[in-house]
Amino acid sequence: MRQFENPDHWDSAARHYRETAHPFTALFAVAALTRVTLTPQSHVLDVAAGTGALALAAARTGARVLATDFSPGMVGCIAAAGLPNVEARVMDGQALDLPDAHFDAVFSIFGVIMFPDWRKGLAEMRRVTRPGGHGVVATWRKRGAATFLLLGEVRQKLFPDRPGMAMPEAVQALSDPDDFARALVAAGYRNPRIDAVTHDFLLDVAALDAPDTLFGMSPDWTSLDDIEKAAVIAEVRARADGRPVLPISSTALIGIAER
Protein backbone atom coordinates (compact mmCIF):
# COMPACT_ATOMS: atom_id res chain seq x y z
CA MET A 1 0.00 0.00 0.00
CA ARG A 2 1.35 3.39 -0.99
CA GLN A 3 1.42 6.09 1.67
CA PHE A 4 -1.38 8.19 0.15
CA GLU A 5 -3.65 5.10 0.04
CA ASN A 6 -3.38 4.55 3.81
CA PRO A 7 -6.03 6.24 6.00
CA ASP A 8 -3.64 6.20 8.96
CA HIS A 9 -1.32 8.52 7.00
CA TRP A 10 -4.13 11.02 6.49
CA ASP A 11 -5.30 10.70 10.09
CA SER A 12 -1.89 11.79 11.34
CA ALA A 13 -1.63 14.53 8.70
CA ALA A 14 -5.14 15.95 9.09
CA ARG A 15 -4.37 18.92 11.34
CA HIS A 16 -1.27 19.89 9.36
CA TYR A 17 -3.20 19.50 6.11
CA ARG A 18 -5.99 21.75 7.36
CA GLU A 19 -3.52 24.50 8.25
CA THR A 20 -1.30 24.33 5.15
CA ALA A 21 -2.94 22.62 2.17
CA HIS A 22 -6.60 23.45 2.85
CA PRO A 23 -6.36 27.23 2.23
CA PHE A 24 -4.71 26.56 -1.14
CA THR A 25 -7.00 23.74 -2.31
CA ALA A 26 -9.95 25.92 -1.28
CA LEU A 27 -9.09 28.23 -4.21
CA PHE A 28 -9.71 25.38 -6.62
CA ALA A 29 -12.79 24.24 -4.70
CA VAL A 30 -14.32 27.69 -5.18
CA ALA A 31 -13.46 27.50 -8.89
CA ALA A 32 -15.23 24.13 -9.07
CA LEU A 33 -18.31 25.53 -7.33
CA THR A 34 -18.66 28.33 -9.87
CA ARG A 35 -19.33 25.69 -12.51
CA VAL A 36 -22.51 24.42 -10.82
CA THR A 37 -25.55 26.35 -9.62
CA LEU A 38 -26.43 25.41 -6.05
CA THR A 39 -29.43 26.50 -3.99
CA PRO A 40 -30.61 25.79 -0.44
CA GLN A 41 -32.60 22.93 -1.98
CA SER A 42 -29.50 21.31 -3.52
CA HIS A 43 -28.19 18.03 -2.12
CA VAL A 44 -24.39 17.90 -2.50
CA LEU A 45 -21.87 15.10 -1.99
CA ASP A 46 -18.13 15.71 -1.51
CA VAL A 47 -16.17 12.48 -2.09
CA ALA A 48 -12.74 12.13 -0.44
CA ALA A 49 -13.42 15.49 1.14
CA GLY A 50 -10.17 15.89 3.08
CA THR A 51 -10.62 18.67 5.63
CA GLY A 52 -13.61 20.01 3.73
CA ALA A 53 -12.42 22.77 1.39
CA LEU A 54 -15.25 22.02 -1.03
CA ALA A 55 -17.84 20.85 1.48
CA LEU A 56 -17.59 23.93 3.68
CA ALA A 57 -17.64 26.29 0.69
CA ALA A 58 -20.69 24.50 -0.74
CA ALA A 59 -22.43 24.77 2.61
CA ARG A 60 -22.11 28.56 2.47
CA THR A 61 -24.51 28.51 -0.52
CA GLY A 62 -27.13 27.05 1.81
CA ALA A 63 -27.01 23.62 0.14
CA ARG A 64 -27.24 20.43 2.19
CA VAL A 65 -23.83 18.76 2.08
CA LEU A 66 -22.61 15.27 2.86
CA ALA A 67 -18.81 15.05 3.11
CA THR A 68 -17.18 11.62 3.02
CA ASP A 69 -13.59 10.48 3.45
CA PHE A 70 -11.88 7.21 4.39
CA SER A 71 -9.82 9.02 7.05
CA PRO A 72 -11.57 9.52 10.42
CA GLY A 73 -9.10 12.32 11.16
CA MET A 74 -10.16 14.24 8.07
CA VAL A 75 -13.85 13.64 8.77
CA GLY A 76 -13.32 14.90 12.33
CA CYS A 77 -11.92 18.18 11.01
CA ILE A 78 -15.05 18.74 8.92
CA ALA A 79 -17.40 17.83 11.76
CA ALA A 80 -15.52 20.21 14.06
CA ALA A 81 -16.57 23.14 11.85
CA GLY A 82 -20.05 22.62 13.29
CA LEU A 83 -22.05 23.75 10.26
CA PRO A 84 -25.69 22.64 10.61
CA ASN A 85 -26.10 21.82 6.91
CA VAL A 86 -22.95 19.66 6.70
CA GLU A 87 -22.84 15.98 7.64
CA ALA A 88 -19.45 14.23 7.68
CA ARG A 89 -19.13 10.45 7.45
CA VAL A 90 -16.27 7.97 7.14
CA MET A 91 -16.74 6.16 3.85
CA ASP A 92 -14.76 4.51 1.05
CA GLY A 93 -15.30 6.48 -2.16
CA GLN A 94 -14.76 3.31 -4.20
CA ALA A 95 -17.87 1.76 -2.58
CA LEU A 96 -20.19 4.53 -1.44
CA ASP A 97 -22.79 3.37 1.06
CA LEU A 98 -25.34 5.69 -0.52
CA PRO A 99 -28.46 5.27 -2.70
CA ASP A 100 -28.46 5.61 -6.47
CA ALA A 101 -29.33 8.93 -8.14
CA HIS A 102 -29.55 10.83 -4.86
CA PHE A 103 -27.40 13.98 -5.23
CA ASP A 104 -27.79 17.07 -7.39
CA ALA A 105 -24.03 17.63 -7.52
CA VAL A 106 -21.18 15.26 -6.66
CA PHE A 107 -17.68 16.70 -6.25
CA SER A 108 -14.23 15.28 -5.68
CA ILE A 109 -11.48 17.88 -5.36
CA PHE A 110 -8.11 16.12 -5.61
CA GLY A 111 -9.70 13.11 -3.91
CA VAL A 112 -10.79 10.39 -6.34
CA ILE A 113 -7.44 10.81 -8.11
CA MET A 114 -5.80 9.21 -5.06
CA PHE A 115 -7.90 6.03 -5.18
CA PRO A 116 -6.25 2.70 -6.06
CA ASP A 117 -9.29 2.11 -8.33
CA TRP A 118 -10.03 5.66 -9.47
CA ARG A 119 -12.23 4.44 -12.32
CA LYS A 120 -14.49 2.76 -9.75
CA GLY A 121 -14.46 6.03 -7.81
CA LEU A 122 -15.69 7.94 -10.86
CA ALA A 123 -18.33 5.31 -11.55
CA GLU A 124 -19.56 5.54 -7.96
CA MET A 125 -19.79 9.32 -8.25
CA ARG A 126 -21.93 8.91 -11.35
CA ARG A 127 -24.11 6.24 -9.71
CA VAL A 128 -25.17 8.54 -6.88
CA THR A 129 -25.71 11.59 -9.12
CA ARG A 130 -29.35 12.17 -10.00
CA PRO A 131 -30.39 12.44 -13.67
CA GLY A 132 -29.78 16.03 -14.72
CA GLY A 133 -27.23 16.50 -11.95
CA HIS A 134 -23.49 17.07 -12.31
CA GLY A 135 -20.23 15.44 -11.37
CA VAL A 136 -17.19 17.66 -10.83
CA VAL A 137 -13.64 16.34 -10.43
CA ALA A 138 -10.37 18.23 -9.93
CA THR A 139 -6.95 16.77 -10.64
CA TRP A 140 -3.46 18.24 -10.78
CA ARG A 141 -1.50 18.65 -13.98
CA LYS A 142 2.10 17.50 -14.33
CA ARG A 143 3.55 16.40 -10.98
CA GLY A 144 1.26 17.86 -8.41
CA ALA A 145 1.22 21.34 -6.95
CA ALA A 146 2.58 23.71 -4.33
CA THR A 147 5.43 22.31 -2.21
CA PHE A 148 5.13 18.86 -3.84
CA LEU A 149 5.70 20.39 -7.27
CA LEU A 150 8.56 22.57 -6.04
CA LEU A 151 10.27 19.70 -4.28
CA GLY A 152 10.00 17.49 -7.35
CA GLU A 153 11.55 20.18 -9.55
CA VAL A 154 14.41 20.81 -7.12
CA ARG A 155 15.12 17.10 -6.75
CA GLN A 156 15.22 16.70 -10.51
CA LYS A 157 17.78 19.50 -10.75
CA LEU A 158 19.97 18.42 -7.84
CA PHE A 159 19.65 14.64 -8.08
CA PRO A 160 18.69 13.85 -11.70
CA ASP A 161 19.52 10.16 -11.30
CA ARG A 162 17.28 9.72 -8.26
CA PRO A 163 13.69 8.61 -8.95
CA GLY A 164 11.06 10.95 -7.58
CA MET A 165 7.82 10.30 -5.77
CA ALA A 166 5.46 8.04 -7.70
CA MET A 167 2.36 10.02 -8.60
CA PRO A 168 -1.08 8.44 -8.29
CA GLU A 169 -2.06 6.63 -11.48
CA ALA A 170 -5.04 8.92 -12.07
CA VAL A 171 -2.91 12.08 -12.07
CA GLN A 172 -1.00 10.68 -15.02
CA ALA A 173 -4.08 9.22 -16.72
CA LEU A 174 -6.14 12.41 -16.46
CA SER A 175 -3.44 15.02 -17.10
CA ASP A 176 -4.52 15.36 -20.75
CA PRO A 177 -7.95 17.07 -21.11
CA ASP A 178 -9.09 14.68 -23.84
CA ASP A 179 -8.19 11.64 -21.72
CA PHE A 180 -9.94 13.23 -18.74
CA ALA A 181 -13.11 13.79 -20.77
CA ARG A 182 -13.07 10.20 -22.03
CA ALA A 183 -12.72 8.91 -18.46
CA LEU A 184 -15.81 10.85 -17.34
CA VAL A 185 -17.79 9.43 -20.26
CA ALA A 186 -16.53 5.91 -19.49
CA ALA A 187 -17.82 6.39 -15.92
CA GLY A 188 -21.29 7.10 -17.31
CA TYR A 189 -21.35 10.89 -17.40
CA ARG A 190 -22.04 12.90 -20.56
CA ASN A 191 -21.13 16.23 -22.13
CA PRO A 192 -17.85 16.64 -20.22
CA ARG A 193 -16.01 19.95 -20.14
CA ILE A 194 -12.44 20.26 -18.90
CA ASP A 195 -11.07 23.61 -17.72
CA ALA A 196 -7.55 24.51 -16.64
CA VAL A 197 -7.33 26.64 -13.48
CA THR A 198 -4.06 28.10 -12.19
CA HIS A 199 -3.26 29.65 -8.81
CA ASP A 200 0.01 30.57 -7.15
CA PHE A 201 0.89 28.83 -3.90
CA LEU A 202 2.66 31.50 -1.84
CA LEU A 203 5.51 29.86 0.04
CA ASP A 204 6.60 31.82 3.09
CA VAL A 205 10.38 31.56 2.88
CA ALA A 206 10.58 31.76 6.68
CA ALA A 207 8.92 28.33 6.74
CA LEU A 208 12.18 26.88 5.40
CA ASP A 209 13.48 27.20 8.97
CA ALA A 210 11.25 24.21 9.79
CA PRO A 211 11.53 22.17 6.58
CA ASP A 212 10.17 18.94 8.04
CA THR A 213 6.89 20.73 8.71
CA LEU A 214 6.91 22.25 5.23
CA PHE A 215 7.87 19.18 3.19
CA GLY A 216 7.32 16.29 5.61
CA MET A 217 4.23 14.86 3.89
CA SER A 218 6.25 14.07 0.76
CA PRO A 219 8.39 10.95 0.22
CA ASP A 220 10.53 13.19 -1.99
CA TRP A 221 11.63 14.82 1.27
CA THR A 222 11.64 11.95 3.75
CA SER A 223 13.79 9.83 1.42
CA LEU A 224 16.64 12.38 1.54
CA ASP A 225 19.53 12.36 4.00
CA ASP A 226 20.52 15.45 6.00
CA ILE A 227 23.10 16.65 3.49
CA GLU A 228 20.65 16.31 0.61
CA LYS A 229 17.94 18.11 2.56
CA ALA A 230 20.32 20.99 3.22
CA ALA A 231 21.03 21.20 -0.52
CA VAL A 232 17.31 21.35 -1.27
CA ILE A 233 16.78 24.17 1.22
CA ALA A 234 19.69 26.11 -0.25
CA GLU A 235 18.24 25.72 -3.75
CA VAL A 236 14.79 26.91 -2.67
CA ARG A 237 16.33 29.94 -0.95
CA ALA A 238 18.27 30.69 -4.13
CA ARG A 239 15.03 30.57 -6.12
CA ALA A 240 13.43 33.03 -3.70
CA ASP A 241 16.38 35.39 -4.35
CA GLY A 242 15.84 37.34 -1.16
CA ARG A 243 12.07 37.66 -1.51
CA PRO A 244 10.01 36.82 1.60
CA VAL A 245 7.48 34.87 -0.48
CA LEU A 246 8.13 32.43 -3.33
CA PRO A 247 5.15 31.93 -5.67
CA ILE A 248 4.72 28.40 -7.04
CA SER A 249 2.41 28.37 -10.05
CA SER A 250 0.15 25.32 -9.83
CA THR A 251 -2.40 24.20 -12.41
CA ALA A 252 -5.40 21.95 -11.93
CA LEU A 253 -7.84 20.51 -14.44
CA ILE A 254 -11.48 20.73 -13.39
CA GLY A 255 -13.82 18.38 -15.19
CA ILE A 256 -17.59 18.82 -15.09
CA ALA A 257 -20.09 16.49 -16.70
CA GLU A 258 -23.81 15.76 -16.67
CA ARG A 259 -25.61 12.63 -15.48
C-alpha atoms as a printed R data frame, in Angstrom:
    type eleno elety resid chain resno       x      y       z
1   ATOM     1    CA   MET     A     1   0.000  0.000   0.000
2   ATOM     2    CA   ARG     A     2   1.353  3.394  -0.989
3   ATOM     3    CA   GLN     A     3   1.418  6.095   1.674
4   ATOM     4    CA   PHE     A     4  -1.382  8.187   0.153
5   ATOM     5    CA   GLU     A     5  -3.652  5.102   0.045
6   ATOM     6    CA   ASN     A     6  -3.383  4.553   3.812
7   ATOM     7    CA   PRO     A     7  -6.035  6.238   6.000
8   ATOM     8    CA   ASP     A     8  -3.636  6.204   8.964
9   ATOM     9    CA   HIS     A     9  -1.320  8.516   7.000
10  ATOM    10    CA   TRP     A    10  -4.128 11.025   6.491
11  ATOM    11    CA   ASP     A    11  -5.305 10.704  10.088
12  ATOM    12    CA   SER     A    12  -1.890 11.787  11.336
13  ATOM    13    CA   ALA     A    13  -1.626 14.529   8.699
14  ATOM    14    CA   ALA     A    14  -5.140 15.952   9.085
15  ATOM    15    CA   ARG     A    15  -4.368 18.915  11.339
16  ATOM    16    CA   HIS     A    16  -1.273 19.893   9.363
17  ATOM    17    CA   TYR     A    17  -3.199 19.501   6.107
18  ATOM    18    CA   ARG     A    18  -5.990 21.752   7.361
19  ATOM    19    CA   GLU     A    19  -3.518 24.502   8.248
20  ATOM    20    CA   THR     A    20  -1.296 24.330   5.153
21  ATOM    21    CA   ALA     A    21  -2.939 22.620   2.169
22  ATOM    22    CA   HIS     A    22  -6.596 23.447   2.855
23  ATOM    23    CA   PRO     A    23  -6.359 27.227   2.229
24  ATOM    24    CA   PHE     A    24  -4.713 26.557  -1.143
25  ATOM    25    CA   THR     A    25  -6.996 23.739  -2.305
26  ATOM    26    CA   ALA     A    26  -9.945 25.918  -1.284
27  ATOM    27    CA   LEU     A    27  -9.089 28.235  -4.206
28  ATOM    28    CA   PHE     A    28  -9.708 25.376  -6.620
29  ATOM    29    CA   ALA     A    29 -12.789 24.239  -4.702
30  ATOM    30    CA   VAL     A    30 -14.315 27.685  -5.177
31  ATOM    31    CA   ALA     A    31 -13.463 27.501  -8.893
32  ATOM    32    CA   ALA     A    32 -15.232 24.128  -9.073
33  ATOM    33    CA   LEU     A    33 -18.312 25.530  -7.326
34  ATOM    34    CA   THR     A    34 -18.659 28.333  -9.872
35  ATOM    35    CA   ARG     A    35 -19.330 25.690 -12.509
36  ATOM    36    CA   VAL     A    36 -22.512 24.422 -10.823
37  ATOM    37    CA   THR     A    37 -25.546 26.355  -9.616
38  ATOM    38    CA   LEU     A    38 -26.434 25.406  -6.050
39  ATOM    39    CA   THR     A    39 -29.431 26.503  -3.986
40  ATOM    40    CA   PRO     A    40 -30.607 25.787  -0.442
41  ATOM    41    CA   GLN     A    41 -32.599 22.927  -1.979
42  ATOM    42    CA   SER     A    42 -29.503 21.308  -3.522
43  ATOM    43    CA   HIS     A    43 -28.188 18.034  -2.119
44  ATOM    44    CA   VAL     A    44 -24.391 17.901  -2.503
45  ATOM    45    CA   LEU     A    45 -21.869 15.104  -1.986
46  ATOM    46    CA   ASP     A    46 -18.131 15.712  -1.507
47  ATOM    47    CA   VAL     A    47 -16.166 12.483  -2.091
48  ATOM    48    CA   ALA     A    48 -12.738 12.130  -0.442
49  ATOM    49    CA   ALA     A    49 -13.419 15.493   1.140
50  ATOM    50    CA   GLY     A    50 -10.168 15.893   3.079
51  ATOM    51    CA   THR     A    51 -10.615 18.666   5.630
52  ATOM    52    CA   GLY     A    52 -13.608 20.012   3.727
53  ATOM    53    CA   ALA     A    53 -12.416 22.770   1.394
54  ATOM    54    CA   LEU     A    54 -15.250 22.017  -1.034
55  ATOM    55    CA   ALA     A    55 -17.839 20.848   1.482
56  ATOM    56    CA   LEU     A    56 -17.592 23.930   3.676
57  ATOM    57    CA   ALA     A    57 -17.644 26.291   0.693
58  ATOM    58    CA   ALA     A    58 -20.687 24.502  -0.740
59  ATOM    59    CA   ALA     A    59 -22.432 24.773   2.610
60  ATOM    60    CA   ARG     A    60 -22.108 28.556   2.466
61  ATOM    61    CA   THR     A    61 -24.508 28.508  -0.517
62  ATOM    62    CA   GLY     A    62 -27.133 27.050   1.812
63  ATOM    63    CA   ALA     A    63 -27.009 23.624   0.140
64  ATOM    64    CA   ARG     A    64 -27.242 20.429   2.187
65  ATOM    65    CA   VAL     A    65 -23.832 18.759   2.079
66  ATOM    66    CA   LEU     A    66 -22.608 15.270   2.862
67  ATOM    67    CA   ALA     A    67 -18.806 15.054   3.113
68  ATOM    68    CA   THR     A    68 -17.178 11.618   3.018
69  ATOM    69    CA   ASP     A    69 -13.588 10.477   3.454
70  ATOM    70    CA   PHE     A    70 -11.878  7.211   4.386
71  ATOM    71    CA   SER     A    71  -9.822  9.025   7.052
72  ATOM    72    CA   PRO     A    72 -11.568  9.519  10.421
73  ATOM    73    CA   GLY     A    73  -9.099 12.321  11.160
74  ATOM    74    CA   MET     A    74 -10.157 14.240   8.067
75  ATOM    75    CA   VAL     A    75 -13.848 13.643   8.767
76  ATOM    76    CA   GLY     A    76 -13.325 14.898  12.327
77  ATOM    77    CA   CYS     A    77 -11.924 18.181  11.009
78  ATOM    78    CA   ILE     A    78 -15.051 18.741   8.922
79  ATOM    79    CA   ALA     A    79 -17.398 17.830  11.758
80  ATOM    80    CA   ALA     A    80 -15.524 20.211  14.058
81  ATOM    81    CA   ALA     A    81 -16.572 23.135  11.850
82  ATOM    82    CA   GLY     A    82 -20.052 22.622  13.290
83  ATOM    83    CA   LEU     A    83 -22.053 23.748  10.261
84  ATOM    84    CA   PRO     A    84 -25.686 22.641  10.615
85  ATOM    85    CA   ASN     A    85 -26.099 21.823   6.914
86  ATOM    86    CA   VAL     A    86 -22.948 19.658   6.697
87  ATOM    87    CA   GLU     A    87 -22.837 15.983   7.640
88  ATOM    88    CA   ALA     A    88 -19.447 14.235   7.682
89  ATOM    89    CA   ARG     A    89 -19.129 10.452   7.455
90  ATOM    90    CA   VAL     A    90 -16.266  7.969   7.143
91  ATOM    91    CA   MET     A    91 -16.741  6.155   3.847
92  ATOM    92    CA   ASP     A    92 -14.756  4.511   1.046
93  ATOM    93    CA   GLY     A    93 -15.297  6.482  -2.155
94  ATOM    94    CA   GLN     A    94 -14.759  3.311  -4.199
95  ATOM    95    CA   ALA     A    95 -17.867  1.757  -2.585
96  ATOM    96    CA   LEU     A    96 -20.188  4.530  -1.439
97  ATOM    97    CA   ASP     A    97 -22.791  3.374   1.056
98  ATOM    98    CA   LEU     A    98 -25.342  5.689  -0.525
99  ATOM    99    CA   PRO     A    99 -28.459  5.272  -2.703
100 ATOM   100    CA   ASP     A   100 -28.464  5.610  -6.475
101 ATOM   101    CA   ALA     A   101 -29.328  8.928  -8.145
102 ATOM   102    CA   HIS     A   102 -29.550 10.828  -4.860
103 ATOM   103    CA   PHE     A   103 -27.404 13.983  -5.234
104 ATOM   104    CA   ASP     A   104 -27.790 17.072  -7.387
105 ATOM   105    CA   ALA     A   105 -24.025 17.628  -7.516
106 ATOM   106    CA   VAL     A   106 -21.178 15.256  -6.656
107 ATOM   107    CA   PHE     A   107 -17.684 16.705  -6.246
108 ATOM   108    CA   SER     A   108 -14.229 15.279  -5.680
109 ATOM   109    CA   ILE     A   109 -11.475 17.881  -5.358
110 ATOM   110    CA   PHE     A   110  -8.107 16.117  -5.610
111 ATOM   111    CA   GLY     A   111  -9.697 13.112  -3.911
112 ATOM   112    CA   VAL     A   112 -10.794 10.393  -6.338
113 ATOM   113    CA   ILE     A   113  -7.442 10.806  -8.110
114 ATOM   114    CA   MET     A   114  -5.800  9.210  -5.055
115 ATOM   115    CA   PHE     A   115  -7.895  6.034  -5.184
116 ATOM   116    CA   PRO     A   116  -6.251  2.702  -6.057
117 ATOM   117    CA   ASP     A   117  -9.289  2.108  -8.329
118 ATOM   118    CA   TRP     A   118 -10.028  5.656  -9.466
119 ATOM   119    CA   ARG     A   119 -12.231  4.437 -12.316
120 ATOM   120    CA   LYS     A   120 -14.486  2.763  -9.754
121 ATOM   121    CA   GLY     A   121 -14.464  6.030  -7.814
122 ATOM   122    CA   LEU     A   122 -15.690  7.942 -10.857
123 ATOM   123    CA   ALA     A   123 -18.335  5.312 -11.551
124 ATOM   124    CA   GLU     A   124 -19.558  5.542  -7.955
125 ATOM   125    CA   MET     A   125 -19.789  9.317  -8.254
126 ATOM   126    CA   ARG     A   126 -21.933  8.913 -11.349
127 ATOM   127    CA   ARG     A   127 -24.109  6.242  -9.708
128 ATOM   128    CA   VAL     A   128 -25.169  8.537  -6.875
129 ATOM   129    CA   THR     A   129 -25.705 11.589  -9.118
130 ATOM   130    CA   ARG     A   130 -29.349 12.168  -9.999
131 ATOM   131    CA   PRO     A   131 -30.393 12.437 -13.671
132 ATOM   132    CA   GLY     A   132 -29.781 16.032 -14.722
133 ATOM   133    CA   GLY     A   133 -27.232 16.500 -11.953
134 ATOM   134    CA   HIS     A   134 -23.492 17.070 -12.308
135 ATOM   135    CA   GLY     A   135 -20.226 15.437 -11.368
136 ATOM   136    CA   VAL     A   136 -17.187 17.660 -10.826
137 ATOM   137    CA   VAL     A   137 -13.636 16.343 -10.428
138 ATOM   138    CA   ALA     A   138 -10.373 18.230  -9.929
139 ATOM   139    CA   THR     A   139  -6.949 16.773 -10.642
140 ATOM   140    CA   TRP     A   140  -3.458 18.237 -10.785
141 ATOM   141    CA   ARG     A   141  -1.497 18.655 -13.981
142 ATOM   142    CA   LYS     A   142   2.095 17.504 -14.326
143 ATOM   143    CA   ARG     A   143   3.554 16.401 -10.980
144 ATOM   144    CA   GLY     A   144   1.258 17.858  -8.406
145 ATOM   145    CA   ALA     A   145   1.223 21.343  -6.948
146 ATOM   146    CA   ALA     A   146   2.582 23.714  -4.334
147 ATOM   147    CA   THR     A   147   5.431 22.307  -2.208
148 ATOM   148    CA   PHE     A   148   5.133 18.859  -3.836
149 ATOM   149    CA   LEU     A   149   5.703 20.386  -7.270
150 ATOM   150    CA   LEU     A   150   8.561 22.574  -6.041
151 ATOM   151    CA   LEU     A   151  10.266 19.703  -4.276
152 ATOM   152    CA   GLY     A   152  10.002 17.493  -7.349
153 ATOM   153    CA   GLU     A   153  11.547 20.179  -9.551
154 ATOM   154    CA   VAL     A   154  14.409 20.807  -7.115
155 ATOM   155    CA   ARG     A   155  15.123 17.096  -6.750
156 ATOM   156    CA   GLN     A   156  15.222 16.699 -10.509
157 ATOM   157    CA   LYS     A   157  17.780 19.501 -10.753
158 ATOM   158    CA   LEU     A   158  19.968 18.418  -7.840
159 ATOM   159    CA   PHE     A   159  19.648 14.641  -8.081
160 ATOM   160    CA   PRO     A   160  18.689 13.845 -11.698
161 ATOM   161    CA   ASP     A   161  19.521 10.158 -11.303
162 ATOM   162    CA   ARG     A   162  17.277  9.716  -8.261
163 ATOM   163    CA   PRO     A   163  13.690  8.608  -8.947
164 ATOM   164    CA   GLY     A   164  11.063 10.954  -7.580
165 ATOM   165    CA   MET     A   165   7.823 10.298  -5.768
166 ATOM   166    CA   ALA     A   166   5.462  8.044  -7.695
167 ATOM   167    CA   MET     A   167   2.361 10.016  -8.601
168 ATOM   168    CA   PRO     A   168  -1.077  8.440  -8.286
169 ATOM   169    CA   GLU     A   169  -2.057  6.629 -11.482
170 ATOM   170    CA   ALA     A   170  -5.035  8.920 -12.069
171 ATOM   171    CA   VAL     A   171  -2.906 12.077 -12.068
172 ATOM   172    CA   GLN     A   172  -1.002 10.678 -15.019
173 ATOM   173    CA   ALA     A   173  -4.075  9.220 -16.722
174 ATOM   174    CA   LEU     A   174  -6.140 12.408 -16.461
175 ATOM   175    CA   SER     A   175  -3.439 15.015 -17.103
176 ATOM   176    CA   ASP     A   176  -4.522 15.358 -20.747
177 ATOM   177    CA   PRO     A   177  -7.947 17.067 -21.111
178 ATOM   178    CA   ASP     A   178  -9.087 14.675 -23.840
179 ATOM   179    CA   ASP     A   179  -8.194 11.640 -21.723
180 ATOM   180    CA   PHE     A   180  -9.942 13.233 -18.739
181 ATOM   181    CA   ALA     A   181 -13.113 13.795 -20.772
182 ATOM   182    CA   ARG     A   182 -13.073 10.204 -22.026
183 ATOM   183    CA   ALA     A   183 -12.722  8.915 -18.464
184 ATOM   184    CA   LEU     A   184 -15.805 10.853 -17.344
185 ATOM   185    CA   VAL     A   185 -17.786  9.432 -20.257
186 ATOM   186    CA   ALA     A   186 -16.535  5.912 -19.486
187 ATOM   187    CA   ALA     A   187 -17.819  6.390 -15.923
188 ATOM   188    CA   GLY     A   188 -21.294  7.095 -17.313
189 ATOM   189    CA   TYR     A   189 -21.350 10.891 -17.401
190 ATOM   190    CA   ARG     A   190 -22.043 12.897 -20.561
191 ATOM   191    CA   ASN     A   191 -21.126 16.234 -22.132
192 ATOM   192    CA   PRO     A   192 -17.849 16.635 -20.221
193 ATOM   193    CA   ARG     A   193 -16.009 19.949 -20.142
194 ATOM   194    CA   ILE     A   194 -12.438 20.256 -18.898
195 ATOM   195    CA   ASP     A   195 -11.066 23.609 -17.717
196 ATOM   196    CA   ALA     A   196  -7.548 24.514 -16.638
197 ATOM   197    CA   VAL     A   197  -7.330 26.644 -13.482
198 ATOM   198    CA   THR     A   198  -4.060 28.103 -12.189
199 ATOM   199    CA   HIS     A   199  -3.259 29.652  -8.812
200 ATOM   200    CA   ASP     A   200   0.015 30.565  -7.145
201 ATOM   201    CA   PHE     A   201   0.889 28.829  -3.900
202 ATOM   202    CA   LEU     A   202   2.659 31.502  -1.843
203 ATOM   203    CA   LEU     A   203   5.508 29.859   0.043
204 ATOM   204    CA   ASP     A   204   6.602 31.823   3.087
205 ATOM   205    CA   VAL     A   205  10.380 31.556   2.881
206 ATOM   206    CA   ALA     A   206  10.578 31.763   6.679
207 ATOM   207    CA   ALA     A   207   8.925 28.334   6.743
208 ATOM   208    CA   LEU     A   208  12.175 26.877   5.403
209 ATOM   209    CA   ASP     A   209  13.480 27.197   8.972
210 ATOM   210    CA   ALA     A   210  11.248 24.205   9.792
211 ATOM   211    CA   PRO     A   211  11.535 22.173   6.584
212 ATOM   212    CA   ASP     A   212  10.166 18.936   8.036
213 ATOM   213    CA   THR     A   213   6.891 20.729   8.708
214 ATOM   214    CA   LEU     A   214   6.913 22.248   5.232
215 ATOM   215    CA   PHE     A   215   7.868 19.178   3.193
216 ATOM   216    CA   GLY     A   216   7.322 16.290   5.613
217 ATOM   217    CA   MET     A   217   4.232 14.863   3.892
218 ATOM   218    CA   SER     A   218   6.247 14.073   0.759
219 ATOM   219    CA   PRO     A   219   8.391 10.953   0.220
220 ATOM   220    CA   ASP     A   220  10.530 13.188  -1.988
221 ATOM   221    CA   TRP     A   221  11.631 14.817   1.273
222 ATOM   222    CA   THR     A   222  11.636 11.951   3.747
223 ATOM   223    CA   SER     A   223  13.793  9.825   1.417
224 ATOM   224    CA   LEU     A   224  16.643 12.380   1.536
225 ATOM   225    CA   ASP     A   225  19.534 12.363   4.000
226 ATOM   226    CA   ASP     A   226  20.520 15.453   6.002
227 ATOM   227    CA   ILE     A   227  23.103 16.655   3.491
228 ATOM   228    CA   GLU     A   228  20.645 16.309   0.605
229 ATOM   229    CA   LYS     A   229  17.944 18.108   2.564
230 ATOM   230    CA   ALA     A   230  20.323 20.992   3.217
231 ATOM   231    CA   ALA     A   231  21.035 21.200  -0.516
232 ATOM   232    CA   VAL     A   232  17.307 21.345  -1.268
233 ATOM   233    CA   ILE     A   233  16.778 24.171   1.218
234 ATOM   234    CA   ALA     A   234  19.686 26.107  -0.250
235 ATOM   235    CA   GLU     A   235  18.243 25.723  -3.752
236 ATOM   236    CA   VAL     A   236  14.793 26.913  -2.672
237 ATOM   237    CA   ARG     A   237  16.326 29.941  -0.953
238 ATOM   238    CA   ALA     A   238  18.268 30.691  -4.131
239 ATOM   239    CA   ARG     A   239  15.026 30.574  -6.120
240 ATOM   240    CA   ALA     A   240  13.431 33.027  -3.703
241 ATOM   241    CA   ASP     A   241  16.382 35.392  -4.349
242 ATOM   242    CA   GLY     A   242  15.841 37.340  -1.160
243 ATOM   243    CA   ARG     A   243  12.066 37.659  -1.505
244 ATOM   244    CA   PRO     A   244  10.011 36.817   1.604
245 ATOM   245    CA   VAL     A   245   7.480 34.873  -0.479
246 ATOM   246    CA   LEU     A   246   8.130 32.433  -3.327
247 ATOM   247    CA   PRO     A   247   5.151 31.929  -5.673
248 ATOM   248    CA   ILE     A   248   4.717 28.401  -7.036
249 ATOM   249    CA   SER     A   249   2.411 28.372 -10.051
250 ATOM   250    CA   SER     A   250   0.149 25.320  -9.829
251 ATOM   251    CA   THR     A   251  -2.403 24.203 -12.415
252 ATOM   252    CA   ALA     A   252  -5.397 21.945 -11.929
253 ATOM   253    CA   LEU     A   253  -7.842 20.506 -14.437
254 ATOM   254    CA   ILE     A   254 -11.483 20.732 -13.388
255 ATOM   255    CA   GLY     A   255 -13.816 18.382 -15.194
256 ATOM   256    CA   ILE     A   256 -17.586 18.824 -15.089
257 ATOM   257    CA   ALA     A   257 -20.087 16.486 -16.701
258 ATOM   258    CA   GLU     A   258 -23.814 15.758 -16.666
259 ATOM   259    CA   ARG     A   259 -25.609 12.631 -15.476
